[in-house]
Amino acid sequence: MELALSMWSLHRTVRAERWTVLNFLDYCRREGIRRVELLDVFWRDVESELPQVVEFAGTHRIRIASYAVANDLVKADPAERYAALRQITDAIPIALALDTRTIRVFSGNLNEGFAFDSALGFIVEGLREAAATAASEGVTLCLENHGKLAGTGSQVLDILERVGSPALKSTFDTGNFLLVDEEPLQALDVLISRVGHVHIKDFAKDPAGRYVSLGGSKFEGTAAGQGQVQLDAIVRRLRESGYSGEYVLEYEGTGNEAEGVRASYQYFQSLIPG
């Protein structure tokens, strides 16, 4: 059981210092981090960068645990929905080149002017088609719990059941459930048999926090183990259930990102059975 690092954990550093994906991988090399999650939003020119990233990762034995796209399927214009679908399906050959068969995806936002049911229909339609393509390539899409449409465990499960494909599973983001006022352990009760990918994320209640739940509670990101998510219980239950997929750190605190990542890794080591 080894923790991977999502490039998003360093997104402020990436943007401030204008890092490329190669810069991120070199940071991981120096830190001794050997598993990573890459995101489509950080490519500058994927066609030219991808071969270099593949070569660097192979040379330095860095495994790409998962690849993530930032799709939004809730669009009124069919052309925009098709573009969001293509964002997912176009990621499949990139993921395979990176030697991962796990792609993290989103549902979309409950944008202004959309009813919940129509938005849900667009999501199911798009993910069903994307999952069919993924299945044909031996790839698994993992839907992250995020926002008002796929925020709770029951919402995610409903989408998975409507899509009805083994190529669509859950990215169980341990922190995001708090933002829809659901205890992560309760969400795990709902999704435990459908989890294909895990984000290790922690939040603490903070009156000045940047993240506001649907019920008005304010949270701030913290290093893993320093917030209110019961990560020890979540990891233990996943292990007991037979989960053997990836655990990926997504640090979202305001402090120094490198320090937050290091503290999170140190904590995660305490969760690994001796």
Secondary structure, DSSP 8 states (H G I E B T S, - for coil): --EEEEGGGGHHHHHHTT--HHHHHHHHHHHT--EEEEEGGG-S-HHHHHHHHHHHHHHTT-EEEEEE-------SSHHHHHHHHHHHHTHHHHHHHTT--EEEE------TT--HHHHHHHHHHHHHHHHHHHHHTT-EEEEE-BTTTB-SHHHHHHHHHHHT-TTEEEEEETTGGGGGT--HHHHHHHHGGGEEEEEE-EEEE-TT-SEE-TTS-EEEEE-TTSSS--HHHHHHHHHHHT--S-EEE---BSS-HHHHHHHHHHHHHTTS--
